[in-house]
Amino acid sequence: MCGIIGYIGFRDAYPILVKGLHRLEYRGYDSAGIALSNLSGSLSIYKTKGRVSDLEEYCKDKDISGSIGIAHTRWATHGEPSNTNAHPHYSESENIALIHNGIIENYAVLKQQLIRNGYHFRSNTDTEVLVQLIEYIKVLNNTDLFHAVQLALNEIIGAYAIALIEKGGDNRIIVARKSSPLVIGIGDGEYFIASDASPIVEYTKRVIYLEDEELALVSRGFSPKIVTARNVEKTHEIIQLEMNLSQLEKGGYDHFMLKEIFEQPKTLRDCMKGRIDVTGKHIVLSGVMDNRERFLSARRIIILACGTSWHAGLVGKYFFESFCRIPVEVEYSSEFRYRNPVIYGDDIVIAISQSGETADTLAAIELARKSGSFIYGICNVVGSSISRKTDSGSYTHVGPEIGVASTKAFTAQLTVLSMMALYLGHEKRTIDDERYSFLLGELNRIPDKIEKILQSNAAICDLSKIFTYAHNFIYLGRGFNYPIALEGALKLKEISYIHAEGYPAAEMKHGPIALIDMEMPVVAIATDNVMYDKVMSNIQEIKARNGCVIAVVNESGATIREIADYVIEVPSTEDCFEPLLNIVPLQLLSYHIAVNKKRDVDMPRNLAKSVTVE
Ligand code: F6R
């Protein structure tokens, strides 16, 4: 959700903070703001509704001096996007400025108490309540800011990553976190704080990840002092970042999303590297191998995820059930966490999350942990909260995904799930040696086949122009391709704002077929697999009602070519790996339709990359 960046050191803070905000803008982008403290002891806040570029415009004639500062890009929770609701927020005396990512759940009660004590509120945010509370506690206890923050956080229910600076506050930034990530970058005589490492990496690769319910005092010239909310001192290992700057740039593409779609052959090779051995005959997935017995004796697998990651989980169900005959349930984390679900101690829980910070998935993990089940994480962001809260796991290794619509992380999630299921199926002997090595060989060929699909980009761009003004879309698939229909529809709606629904093709006749007419494009995944004839019948039913069909087909699909209005050809593969190929043209189709509609593809309205609020 919101992005946080802070700087304390010997350079001017403003350019570092603004550049950092640009890098973090994918986390939230309805307003942005900055607080700077300078040598004269002043504390200035500049903030505005809109993008970081609007903030830069606004700051053009302002005093932007200062080598200590904090800055924020917002994804609104409490209070509409506006100049007033933008962060940072001042305390009553305007002596403290605070930025916040997360939600203060008991803000309403606290606000009433503060109003009764003479505090005034300018915004509708929960964040302003926190900064006022800190000042109230500081004055009441006649204590310093760090201690006041510590006391205030004990009063708070909710999730937060915060950073504060104080007027004349002799060279320090105070930060704290609970359920929202916060990282401290350690430079040479300077420190950076941020909600993820992306704005830090160009200055230093040495970072510390703050743990839940910890605070840090980051002062010029001293190592950060880290304590818990209950004042226990902590020391943390310094982590070396593996990220590099080029991963954070568009590299000549118009949008991060297009770059990330085109990166998929490489990212999948990276994801498999070292995991399918050089002979191509064995899977070496240490997280699963180290826990082999647990996996083999699992009564059931429960997959927890949200959004695109949930769609990956659905494909995972097909993998695990067909390769290893282990029953699988795929749950929306947000429903699971409040459902009082039945979880057995010998269940394996797999949490899938690109960001590794999704609040609902983190809470679902906590719930599952209470039942004693083993929890495995599939995350992309190294060191993220979910990767640290799980018992073991596999990273997807695709590098930073900046486009808000997930693409390369999704195909890598599928790749990890398929490797896990293949390994376990082979160990359980539910897949024999011959089939195992054949499937591994085919999985290894997927990146080359994606390369081939990417060569159709121009043709898919042409096709997209026919559908720019469609108001609705239906996506159909069956078997392994049913989750791909859901994911194709999600990609289209989130970046083009066209209403789109995905269905298992045979479900059409149970209701949705009523929607079919000439105005309703239907994207049908009709590749040459075991369900081909069945899908063909479903498509015939749509054509009989004048529907317009865009079909994803293989070279061999003669019948579908006759029936469909438009076709997109993809290479053929084993049924189980089709999702890895078939999603790619759907990503491209969504991308081009959104570009035709002049949508902000990388930062679609109302969305944010990392959903750290429930
Ligand atoms: C859609 C998308 C979201 C995320 C969802 C979960 O393109 O990216 O649906 O998949 O918010 O996020 P993670 O995977 O970070 O847990």
Boltz pocket constraint, residues with backbone or C-beta under 6 A from the ligand:
constraints:
  - pocket:
      binder: B
      contacts: [[A, 306], [A, 307], [A, 308], [A, 309], [A, 310], [A, 352], [A, 353], [A, 354], [A, 355], [A, 356], [A, 357], [A, 358], [A, 361], [A, 404], [A, 405], [A, 406], [A, 407], [A, 490], [A, 494], [A, 608], [A, 609], [A, 610], [A, 611]]
      max_distance: 6.0
